[in-house]
Amino acid sequence: MKREGYNFVLDNAVRHLYITARNKGAQLLGVRFTHRGKRWEADTPEEALRLRQMLDNLDTHEMNSDTSREDQYIRSESVWTPDVFESFIRGIGYQQQEAVKAMLASTGIAAEELAKQIRIKPESLGGVLSGLSKQLKRLELKPSDLYLVHTEWDGKTRTRIFFLEKAFRLAAEEVGWPE
């Protein structure tokens, strides 16, 4: 069963390799490039060229628009590309998504209020935050790329306040999350 120009044994081996890699959660990438300090990934060289052209056009549009210079600078220095953002959101669980949404909806949220909004006990919040940290680490990011924590003491009472990073807010706005 050999046709001219085809090697069915090799084609089947590659097909099985691809299926196995996909089932194990691997992502096959064709091209990686950096634009304005961010790492971008594309499946094919053609897609990479289209993406690069689109980014260049977006840069030109942003320079001519009234978008604040601060937002432009934050976006250019941010680790949150649409691909990284989508990978992060797809990788976290329901409670982690709810925690991120609660932080996104406020300018700063106390740990007790955060736990209340995602309907868990305050002592369980550490587990939710640990899950976020694991997903961030998988993407070679740090928790400080997502949020900052400010701790205040009043006598022996500790209050932790979570602030979502502006770069993440801008990325969420860019991709339209949450829907």
TORPA-4810 file (N, C-alpha, C, O; in nm, 3 decimals):
<nodes>
NODE_1_0.082_-0.118_0.000_0.000_0.000_0.000_0.087_0.125_0.000_0.071_0.212_0.086_M
NODE_2_0.172_0.133_-0.091_0.255_0.252_-0.097_0.222_0.328_-0.224_0.235_0.276_-0.335_K
NODE_3_0.180_0.452_-0.205_0.156_0.539_-0.319_0.279_0.624_-0.340_0.360_0.644_-0.250_R
NODE_4_0.290_0.673_-0.459_0.405_0.755_-0.492_0.405_0.883_-0.409_0.305_0.955_-0.407_E
NODE_5_0.515_0.911_-0.340_0.527_1.033_-0.262_0.477_1.021_-0.119_0.489_1.117_-0.043_G
NODE_6_0.420_0.908_-0.079_0.367_0.894_0.056_0.431_0.775_0.125_0.459_0.673_0.062_Y
NODE_7_0.455_0.789_0.252_0.503_0.680_0.334_0.400_0.659_0.443_0.403_0.727_0.545_N
NODE_8_0.307_0.563_0.422_0.196_0.544_0.514_0.241_0.505_0.654_0.177_0.544_0.752_F
NODE_9_0.348_0.430_0.667_0.397_0.391_0.799_0.441_0.516_0.876_0.405_0.534_0.993_V
NODE_10_0.517_0.601_0.812_0.560_0.724_0.875_0.442_0.817_0.902_0.434_0.877_1.010_L
NODE_11_0.349_0.829_0.806_0.232_0.914_0.825_0.150_0.868_0.946_0.106_0.950_1.025_D
NODE_12_0.130_0.736_0.960_0.055_0.684_1.074_0.131_0.706_1.204_0.070_0.736_1.306_N
NODE_13_0.262_0.691_1.202_0.341_0.713_1.323_0.330_0.858_1.368_0.314_0.885_1.488_A
NODE_14_0.338_0.951_1.275_0.326_1.093_1.308_0.185_1.123_1.358_0.169_1.199_1.454_V
NODE_15_0.085_1.066_1.296_-0.053_1.087_1.339_-0.073_1.037_1.482_-0.134_1.106_1.563_R
NODE_16_-0.021_0.918_1.512_-0.033_0.863_1.649_0.046_0.947_1.750_0.001_0.966_1.863_H
NODE_17_0.161_0.995_1.710_0.240_1.081_1.797_0.162_1.210_1.828_0.158_1.254_1.943_L
NODE_18_0.102_1.268_1.725_0.024_1.390_1.744_-0.095_1.366_1.836_-0.120_1.447_1.925_Y
NODE_19_-0.168_1.257_1.817_-0.284_1.226_1.900_-0.241_1.204_2.045_-0.306_1.254_2.137_I
NODE_20_-0.132_1.131_2.066_-0.082_1.106_2.201_-0.040_1.236_2.268_-0.072_1.259_2.385_T
NODE_21_0.031_1.321_2.197_0.075_1.448_2.254_-0.045_1.534_2.291_-0.046_1.595_2.399_A
NODE_22_-0.144_1.540_2.205_-0.264_1.619_2.232_-0.340_1.564_2.352_-0.389_1.641_2.434_R
NODE_23_-0.351_1.430_2.363_-0.421_1.369_2.476_-0.348_1.392_2.608_-0.411_1.394_2.713_N
NODE_24_-0.218_1.408_2.604_-0.139_1.433_2.726_-0.137_1.581_2.762_-0.076_1.619_2.862_K
NODE_25_-0.203_1.665_2.683_-0.209_1.806_2.713_-0.098_1.889_2.651_-0.085_2.007_2.682_G
NODE_26_-0.018_1.829_2.566_0.091_1.903_2.503_0.036_1.995_2.395_-0.069_1.970_2.337_A
NODE_27_0.109_2.100_2.370_0.073_2.192_2.264_0.185_2.191_2.160_0.302_2.213_2.194_Q
NODE_28_0.150_2.165_2.037_0.249_2.164_1.931_0.257_2.305_1.871_0.155_2.362_1.831_L
NODE_29_0.377_2.359_1.866_0.395_2.495_1.818_0.486_2.496_1.698_0.581_2.418_1.687_L
NODE_30_0.457_2.586_1.609_0.540_2.599_1.491_0.639_2.714_1.501_0.756_2.698_1.467_G
NODE_31_0.593_2.829_1.548_0.676_2.949_1.546_0.657_3.028_1.675_0.544_3.046_1.722_V
NODE_32_0.768_3.073_1.732_0.765_3.165_1.846_0.840_3.290_1.807_0.945_3.284_1.743_R
NODE_33_0.784_3.406_1.847_0.855_3.531_1.822_0.820_3.629_1.932_0.725_3.610_2.007_F
NODE_34_0.898_3.734_1.941_0.879_3.837_2.043_0.839_3.967_1.975_0.899_4.008_1.875_T
NODE_35_0.738_4.030_2.031_0.691_4.159_1.980_0.664_4.248_2.100_0.584_4.214_2.187_H
NODE_36_0.732_4.363_2.107_0.718_4.458_2.217_0.741_4.391_2.352_0.672_4.420_2.450_R
NODE_37_0.839_4.301_2.356_0.876_4.237_2.481_0.791_4.118_2.520_0.817_4.056_2.623_G
NODE_38_0.690_4.083_2.442_0.603_3.969_2.473_0.635_3.853_2.381_0.670_3.873_2.265_K
NODE_39_0.622_3.732_2.435_0.644_3.612_2.355_0.511_3.569_2.292_0.412_3.550_2.362_R
NODE_40_0.511_3.554_2.161_0.393_3.514_2.086_0.421_3.379_2.021_0.535_3.348_1.988_W
NODE_41_0.315_3.300_2.004_0.329_3.167_1.945_0.227_3.150_1.833_0.113_3.195_1.845_E
NODE_42_0.268_3.085_1.726_0.179_3.058_1.613_0.203_2.915_1.567_0.313_2.861_1.582_A
NODE_43_0.100_2.855_1.511_0.110_2.716_1.466_0.185_2.701_1.334_0.251_2.600_1.310_D
NODE_44_0.176_2.801_1.250_0.240_2.793_1.119_0.314_2.923_1.089_0.284_3.026_1.148_T
NODE_45_0.410_2.918_0.997_0.478_3.043_0.958_0.380_3.146_0.899_0.396_3.266_0.922_P
NODE_46_0.281_3.099_0.825_0.183_3.191_0.766_0.104_3.262_0.875_0.082_3.383_0.868_E
NODE_47_0.061_3.185_0.977_-0.012_3.244_1.089_0.077_3.343_1.164_0.029_3.448_1.207_E
NODE_48_0.205_3.312_1.180_0.299_3.402_1.247_0.311_3.533_1.170_0.313_3.641_1.230_A
NODE_49_0.320_3.525_1.037_0.329_3.647_0.956_0.203_3.732_0.969_0.210_3.854_0.982_L
NODE_50_0.085_3.666_0.964_-0.042_3.739_0.978_-0.051_3.804_1.116_-0.093_3.919_1.129_R
NODE_51_-0.012_3.729_1.219_-0.017_3.781_1.355_0.078_3.898_1.372_0.043_3.999_1.434_L
NODE_52_0.198_3.886_1.318_0.296_3.994_1.329_0.245_4.120_1.256_0.261_4.231_1.306_R
NODE_53_0.185_4.103_1.139_0.129_4.217_1.066_0.015_4.281_1.145_0.005_4.403_1.151_Q
NODE_54_-0.070_4.198_1.204_-0.181_4.249_1.284_-0.127_4.329_1.404_-0.180_4.435_1.436_M
NODE_55_-0.023_4.278_1.470_0.035_4.348_1.584_0.097_4.481_1.542_0.083_4.581_1.613_L
NODE_56_0.165_4.482_1.428_0.221_4.606_1.377_0.110_4.708_1.347_0.124_4.826_1.378_D
NODE_57_0.001_4.661_1.286_-0.112_4.749_1.258_-0.174_4.802_1.387_-0.213_4.918_1.395_N
NODE_58_-0.184_4.716_1.488_-0.237_4.756_1.618_-0.148_4.860_1.682_-0.198_4.955_1.742_L
NODE_59_-0.017_4.843_1.671_0.077_4.943_1.724_0.053_5.078_1.658_0.048_5.180_1.727_D
NODE_60_0.038_5.079_1.527_0.015_5.203_1.454_-0.116_5.267_1.499_-0.123_5.387_1.520_T
NODE_61_-0.220_5.184_1.512_-0.351_5.234_1.555_-0.343_5.293_1.696_-0.399_5.399_1.722_H
NODE_62_-0.274_5.224_1.788_-0.263_5.272_1.926_-0.188_5.404_1.933_-0.223_5.491_2.013_E
NODE_63_-0.086_5.420_1.851_-0.011_5.544_1.854_-0.097_5.662_1.807_-0.076_5.776_1.850_M
NODE_64_-0.194_5.634_1.720_-0.280_5.740_1.668_-0.407_5.758_1.751_-0.481_5.854_1.728_N
NODE_65_-0.435_5.668_1.846_-0.558_5.678_1.924_-0.534_5.753_2.053_-0.421_5.793_2.083_S
NODE_66_-0.641_5.773_2.129_-0.630_5.847_2.254_-0.610_5.755_2.375_-0.630_5.797_2.489_D
NODE_67_-0.571_5.629_2.350_-0.540_5.537_2.459_-0.427_5.598_2.540_-0.330_5.650_2.484_T
NODE_68_-0.439_5.590_2.671_-0.337_5.654_2.755_-0.200_5.592_2.732_-0.187_5.472_2.707_S
NODE_69_-0.099_5.674_2.741_0.039_5.627_2.724_0.075_5.525_2.832_0.150_5.431_2.806_R
NODE_70_0.021_5.545_2.952_0.049_5.450_3.060_-0.004_5.311_3.025_0.067_5.212_3.044_E
NODE_71_-0.128_5.303_2.973_-0.184_5.174_2.933_-0.103_5.111_2.821_-0.081_4.990_2.820_D
NODE_72_-0.059_5.192_2.726_0.023_5.140_2.616_0.152_5.083_2.670_0.196_4.976_2.627_Q
NODE_73_0.214_5.154_2.763_0.340_5.107_2.821_0.318_4.978_2.899_0.396_4.883_2.885_Y
NODE_74_0.213_4.972_2.979_0.184_4.852_3.057_0.160_4.733_2.965_0.211_4.624_2.990_I
NODE_75_0.084_4.754_2.858_0.058_4.644_2.764_0.188_4.598_2.698_0.208_4.478_2.677_R
NODE_76_0.275_4.691_2.665_0.398_4.653_2.595_0.494_4.576_2.687_0.570_4.493_2.639_S
NODE_77_0.490_4.603_2.817_0.580_4.537_2.911_0.517_4.414_2.976_0.585_4.342_3.049_E
NODE_78_0.390_4.389_2.951_0.316_4.284_3.019_0.350_4.144_2.966_0.385_4.126_2.850_S
NODE_79_0.339_4.047_3.056_0.355_3.906_3.017_0.224_3.850_2.965_0.221_3.738_2.913_V
NODE_80_0.115_3.925_2.978_-0.018_3.875_2.946_-0.055_3.898_2.800_-0.123_3.995_2.766_W
NODE_81_-0.009_3.809_2.713_-0.055_3.809_2.574_-0.192_3.740_2.571_-0.226_3.671_2.667_T
NODE_82_-0.269_3.756_2.466_-0.396_3.683_2.458_-0.379_3.531_2.471_-0.462_3.465_2.534_P
NODE_83_-0.272_3.474_2.412_-0.248_3.331_2.423_-0.220_3.289_2.567_-0.275_3.190_2.615_D
NODE_84_-0.135_3.364_2.636_-0.102_3.333_2.775_-0.227_3.349_2.862_-0.254_3.266_2.949_V
NODE_85_-0.302_3.455_2.838_-0.425_3.479_2.913_-0.522_3.362_2.897_-0.573_3.309_2.995_F
NODE_86_-0.547_3.322_2.773_-0.640_3.211_2.746_-0.591_3.081_2.807_-0.671_3.005_2.862_E
NODE_87_-0.460_3.053_2.798_-0.405_2.931_2.859_-0.426_2.932_3.009_-0.460_2.830_3.069_S
NODE_88_-0.405_3.047_3.071_-0.423_3.060_3.215_-0.569_3.035_3.253_-0.597_2.956_3.343_F
NODE_89_-0.661_3.103_3.186_-0.803_3.091_3.220_-0.853_2.949_3.197_-0.930_2.897_3.278_I
NODE_90_-0.810_2.885_3.088_-0.851_2.747_3.062_-0.793_2.651_3.164_-0.852_2.546_3.191_R
NODE_91_-0.677_2.684_3.222_-0.610_2.593_3.314_-0.655_2.600_3.457_-0.626_2.509_3.535_G
NODE_92_-0.726_2.706_3.495_-0.767_2.718_3.635_-0.908_2.663_3.655_-0.987_2.657_3.561_I
NODE_93_-0.937_2.624_3.778_-1.066_2.566_3.812_-1.172_2.673_3.835_-1.145_2.793_3.825_G
NODE_94_-1.292_2.626_3.866_-1.407_2.716_3.884_-1.383_2.816_3.997_-1.404_2.936_3.978_Y
NODE_95_-1.337_2.768_4.114_-1.318_2.858_4.227_-1.207_2.960_4.199_-1.217_3.076_4.239_Q
NODE_96_-1.101_2.915_4.130_-0.995_3.009_4.094_-1.047_3.116_3.998_-1.014_3.234_4.012_Q
NODE_97_-1.130_3.075_3.901_-1.188_3.173_3.809_-1.276_3.272_3.885_-1.272_3.392_3.858_Q
NODE_98_-1.354_3.222_3.979_-1.440_3.310_4.058_-1.357_3.408_4.141_-1.395_3.524_4.156_E
NODE_99_-1.245_3.361_4.195_-1.157_3.449_4.273_-1.099_3.558_4.185_-1.094_3.675_4.225_A
NODE_100_-1.055_3.522_4.066_-0.999_3.621_3.973_-1.108_3.720_3.931_-1.082_3.840_3.922_V
NODE_101_-1.228_3.672_3.905_-1.339_3.761_3.869_-1.370_3.858_3.983_-1.397_3.976_3.958_K
NODE_102_-1.368_3.809_4.107_-1.396_3.896_4.222_-1.288_4.003_4.236_-1.319_4.118_4.267_A
NODE_103_-1.161_3.966_4.212_-1.054_4.065_4.218_-1.067_4.165_4.103_-1.038_4.284_4.119_M
NODE_104_-1.112_4.115_3.988_-1.129_4.201_3.871_-1.241_4.303_3.893_-1.234_4.414_3.841_L
NODE_105_-1.343_4.265_3.969_-1.458_4.352_3.991_-1.432_4.460_4.097_-1.514_4.549_4.115_A
NODE_106_-1.318_4.452_4.165_-1.291_4.551_4.271_-1.153_4.612_4.250_-1.069_4.560_4.177_S
NODE_107_-1.132_4.723_4.317_-0.999_4.785_4.311_-0.908_4.729_4.419_-0.786_4.750_4.413_T
NODE_108_-0.962_4.660_4.515_-0.889_4.593_4.622_-0.990_4.519_4.705_-1.092_4.577_4.743_G
NODE_109_-0.966_4.393_4.735_-1.065_4.313_4.806_-0.999_4.240_4.923_-0.895_4.177_4.906_I
NODE_110_-1.060_4.250_5.041_-1.009_4.183_5.159_-1.027_4.032_5.146_-1.120_3.986_5.079_A
NODE_111_-0.939_3.957_5.209_-0.942_3.811_5.199_-1.077_3.755_5.244_-1.130_3.663_5.180_A
NODE_112_-1.133_3.808_5.352_-1.261_3.758_5.402_-1.373_3.781_5.300_-1.457_3.694_5.278_E
NODE_113_-1.372_3.899_5.239_-1.473_3.930_5.138_-1.453_3.844_5.013_-1.550_3.800_4.952_E
NODE_114_-1.329_3.820_4.976_-1.299_3.735_4.861_-1.352_3.594_4.885_-1.416_3.536_4.798_L
NODE_115_-1.325_3.540_5.003_-1.374_3.406_5.037_-1.527_3.403_5.035_-1.587_3.307_4.987_A
NODE_116_-1.589_3.508_5.086_-1.736_3.516_5.088_-1.792_3.517_4.945_-1.890_3.449_4.916_K
NODE_117_-1.729_3.595_4.858_-1.779_3.605_4.721_-1.767_3.475_4.642_-1.849_3.448_4.555_Q
NODE_118_-1.665_3.395_4.672_-1.651_3.268_4.599_-1.711_3.152_4.679_-1.694_3.035_4.643_I
NODE_119_-1.782_3.186_4.787_-1.859_3.092_4.868_-1.773_2.980_4.927_-1.804_2.862_4.913_R
NODE_120_-1.664_3.020_4.993_-1.581_2.925_5.066_-1.550_2.984_5.204_-1.572_3.103_5.228_I
NODE_121_-1.499_2.900_5.293_-1.457_2.948_5.424_-1.326_3.024_5.408_-1.244_2.989_5.322_K
NODE_122_-1.305_3.128_5.488_-1.181_3.206_5.476_-1.054_3.120_5.489_-0.953_3.149_5.424_P
NODE_123_-1.058_3.017_5.571_-0.939_2.932_5.586_-0.912_2.845_5.462_-0.804_2.787_5.451_E
NODE_124_-1.009_2.834_5.371_-0.990_2.758_5.247_-0.933_2.842_5.134_-0.899_2.789_5.028_S
NODE_125_-0.922_2.972_5.157_-0.874_3.062_5.051_-0.731_3.028_5.009_-0.695_3.043_4.893_L
NODE_126_-0.650_2.983_5.104_-0.512_2.946_5.072_-0.504_2.838_4.965_-0.415_2.842_4.880_G
NODE_127_-0.595_2.743_4.969_-0.597_2.637_4.868_-0.631_2.690_4.730_-0.573_2.647_4.630_G
NODE_128_-0.724_2.783_4.725_-0.762_2.845_4.597_-0.644_2.923_4.540_-0.614_2.914_4.421_V
NODE_129_-0.577_3.000_4.627_-0.462_3.078_4.582_-0.345_2.988_4.542_-0.269_3.021_4.452_L
NODE_130_-0.332_2.874_4.610_-0.228_2.778_4.573_-0.253_2.722_4.433_-0.160_2.704_4.355_S
NODE_131_-0.379_2.696_4.402_-0.414_2.649_4.268_-0.380_2.752_4.162_-0.331_2.718_4.054_G
NODE_132_-0.405_2.880_4.193_-0.368_2.987_4.099_-0.217_2.990_4.080_-0.169_3.003_3.967_L
NODE_133_-0.143_2.977_4.189_0.004_2.980_4.182_0.058_2.866_4.097_0.153_2.885_4.021_S
NODE_134_0.000_2.748_4.110_0.046_2.633_4.032_0.024_2.655_3.883_0.110_2.622_3.801_K
NODE_135_-0.091_2.712_3.847_-0.116_2.739_3.705_-0.025_2.849_3.652_0.022_2.842_3.538_Q
NODE_136_0.000_2.949_3.734_0.093_3.054_3.693_0.233_2.998_3.672_0.300_3.032_3.575_L
NODE_137_0.276_2.911_3.762_0.409_2.850_3.751_0.418_2.767_3.623_0.522_2.766_3.557_K
NODE_138_0.310_2.696_3.589_0.307_2.615_3.467_0.331_2.703_3.344_0.387_2.656_3.244_R
NODE_139_0.288_2.828_3.350_0.307_2.922_3.239_0.432_3.007_3.255_0.452_3.105_3.183_L
NODE_140_0.517_2.969_3.352_0.642_3.040_3.381_0.615_3.183_3.428_0.689_3.275_3.394_E
NODE_141_0.507_3.200_3.506_0.471_3.329_3.564_0.476_3.319_3.716_0.486_3.210_3.772_L
NODE_142_0.469_3.435_3.781_0.469_3.442_3.926_0.333_3.496_3.972_0.264_3.563_3.896_K
NODE_143_0.294_3.466_4.097_0.169_3.524_4.148_0.167_3.676_4.138_0.061_3.735_4.118_P
NODE_144_0.283_3.741_4.151_0.287_3.887_4.141_0.257_3.936_3.999_0.232_4.055_3.980_S
NODE_145_0.260_3.848_3.900_0.217_3.886_3.765_0.065_3.897_3.757_0.011_3.961_3.667_D
NODE_146_-0.004_3.833_3.854_-0.150_3.834_3.857_-0.205_3.930_3.963_-0.293_4.011_3.935_L
NODE_147_-0.152_3.920_4.084_-0.206_4.002_4.193_-0.096_4.035_4.294_0.008_3.970_4.300_Y
NODE_148_-0.125_4.138_4.374_-0.040_4.176_4.486_-0.123_4.167_4.613_-0.245_4.185_4.609_L
NODE_149_-0.058_4.141_4.725_-0.126_4.132_4.853_-0.067_4.236_4.947_0.054_4.244_4.966_V
NODE_150_-0.155_4.316_5.006_-0.115_4.415_5.105_-0.168_4.367_5.240_-0.287_4.340_5.254_H
NODE_151_-0.080_4.357_5.338_-0.120_4.311_5.470_-0.120_4.427_5.568_-0.021_4.500_5.579_T
NODE_152_-0.231_4.444_5.640_-0.243_4.547_5.742_-0.267_4.480_5.877_-0.336_4.378_5.886_E
NODE_153_-0.209_4.537_5.980_-0.225_4.486_6.116_-0.293_4.591_6.201_-0.255_4.709_6.199_W
NODE_154_-0.393_4.550_6.276_-0.459_4.634_6.376_-0.453_4.556_6.507_-0.539_4.473_6.537_D
NODE_155_-0.349_4.585_6.585_-0.325_4.505_6.704_-0.280_4.366_6.662_-0.178_4.351_6.596_G
NODE_156_-0.358_4.266_6.700_-0.326_4.128_6.661_-0.411_4.079_6.545_-0.406_3.961_6.509_K
NODE_157_-0.489_4.169_6.487_-0.578_4.133_6.376_-0.510_4.165_6.243_-0.466_4.277_6.219_T
NODE_158_-0.503_4.063_6.158_-0.441_4.080_6.027_-0.549_4.089_5.920_-0.645_4.013_5.920_R
NODE_159_-0.531_4.184_5.829_-0.621_4.198_5.714_-0.536_4.194_5.588_-0.445_4.275_5.570_T
NODE_160_-0.567_4.098_5.499_-0.497_4.090_5.370_-0.590_4.145_5.263_-0.707_4.108_5.255_R
NODE_161_-0.535_4.234_5.180_-0.612_4.293_5.071_-0.544_4.256_4.940_-0.423_4.276_4.923_I
NODE_162_-0.622_4.202_4.846_-0.571_4.156_4.717_-0.599_4.261_4.610_-0.710_4.312_4.599_F
NODE_163_-0.497_4.292_4.533_-0.507_4.388_4.422_-0.466_4.317_4.294_-0.354_4.267_4.284_F
NODE_164_-0.555_4.314_4.196_-0.523_4.254_4.067_-0.432_4.348_3.989_-0.453_4.469_3.988_L
NODE_165_-0.331_4.292_3.925_-0.237_4.373_3.846_-0.309_4.440_3.729_-0.395_4.379_3.664_E
NODE_166_-0.272_4.564_3.702_-0.335_4.638_3.593_-0.310_4.572_3.458_-0.395_4.576_3.370_K
NODE_167_-0.192_4.512_3.442_-0.161_4.444_3.316_-0.261_4.331_3.290_-0.303_4.310_3.176_A
NODE_168_-0.298_4.258_3.395_-0.397_4.151_3.379_-0.534_4.211_3.347_-0.606_4.158_3.263_F
NODE_169_-0.569_4.322_3.413_-0.697_4.389_3.384_-0.705_4.430_3.237_-0.808_4.411_3.172_R
NODE_170_-0.597_4.487_3.186_-0.594_4.530_3.047_-0.604_4.410_2.953_-0.671_4.418_2.850_L
NODE_171_-0.538_4.300_2.988_-0.545_4.179_2.904_-0.687_4.122_2.905_-0.737_4.079_2.802_A
NODE_172_-0.752_4.122_3.022_-0.889_4.072_3.031_-0.983_4.158_2.946_-1.072_4.107_2.878_A
NODE_173_-0.962_4.287_2.951_-1.042_4.380_2.870_-1.019_4.354_2.721_-1.112_4.357_2.641_E
NODE_174_-0.893_4.329_2.686_-0.857_4.308_2.545_-0.924_4.184_2.487_-0.968_4.185_2.372_E
NODE_175_-0.931_4.076_2.566_-0.992_3.952_2.515_-1.140_3.941_2.548_-1.205_3.846_2.506_V
NODE_176_-1.193_4.038_2.624_-1.336_4.036_2.655_-1.374_3.935_2.761_-1.478_3.869_2.751_G
NODE_177_-1.290_3.922_2.863_-1.318_3.827_2.973_-1.348_3.903_3.099_-1.281_4.003_3.124_W
NODE_178_-1.441_3.863_3.181_-1.535_3.754_3.155_-1.641_3.798_3.054_-1.666_3.917_3.035_P
NODE_179_-1.700_3.699_2.991_-1.796_3.728_2.884_-1.913_3.805_2.938_-2.005_3.839_2.863_E
</nodes>
